[in-house]
């Protein structure tokens, strides 16, 4: 198929960039909201999307931990917080 290799390489490049962006040494996942009530979880996400314009939704993870007989299903909303970069030693304050 024409263009199939180009699309495959583009998907692979996107996957590499995403893996580098969310690598363990690049930052950490911080939990914003966690509940066992699916309706409350969906309502909270809907409210955040409508009101909080500062959230980068490309850096949000929505997890569903499937419950079993002992534990109920848990819903978690996490955001990626990048590690702050240390200041460049060559760019100190002018004295």
N, C-alpha and C positions, 0 to 999 in steps of 0.2 A: 504494500500500500504506500503510495506517495506521502511523504511527510511523517510517517510513523516513527522513524528513527529520531527525527527532530523533536517530536512530542515526547518521546521516551527520555531523551537527553535533558529536555527542559524540566520534566518531572523529577529526574534524578538530581539535577542542579538545585531545584527548589527544596528537595528533601535534605540535601547536604547543608544548605543555608539554614533551614529550620533546625537541624540537629546542632549546628554550631551556635545558633542563637540561644537555644535552650540547654546547652551543655551544663553539666553539674558545676563546673568552675566559673560559669558565666553568671550565676545567680541562684536564687532559690524560689520554690513555689510557696506562696503564703495563702493560707485559707481565709477566704472572705466570708463564707457562709457554709454551714453544715447543718443538715436536718435529716430526720427520718420521715418527714411528711412531704410527699412529692408535690402536692398542691402548693404548699408554702414555698418550696424550692423554686417552682416555676414562677410563682408570683414575685418572689424576690428578684429573680433574673429579669423579669419583665419590668419591674420598677427600676432596677439599675440601668437597664437599656434606655428607659425613658428619661431618667433624671441625671445620671452621672455621665457626663460627656468626657471625663478625664480618663476613663478606663480604655486601654488599648485592647479591643476584643480579639485581636490576633494573638495576644499573649495571655489568654484566659483558658483555663482547663476546667471542664465540667465532668466530674467523675460520678459514676453510679457503682457503689459497692453492693453487689447482689447479696441479699440475705438468704439465710437458710433457716432451719428449724429453730436454732438457738438465737441467732442474731437477725434483726430486721434489716431491710435494705436501707442504705445510707446514701444520701446525695450530698456532694461536696462541690463547691465553687471555689477555685483557686486562681490567683493571678501570679504571673512571673515577675519577681523583683530582681532586676539586674544588680550584680555586685558593683558598688561604686569604684570607679577607677582611681588609683592613687594619683596625686598630683605629679606632674612631670618635674623631676629635680632640676632640669635645665631652665625651667620657667618659674623661678622663684620670684618673690616680690623684689622690686627695685629698691636698693638701699642707698 
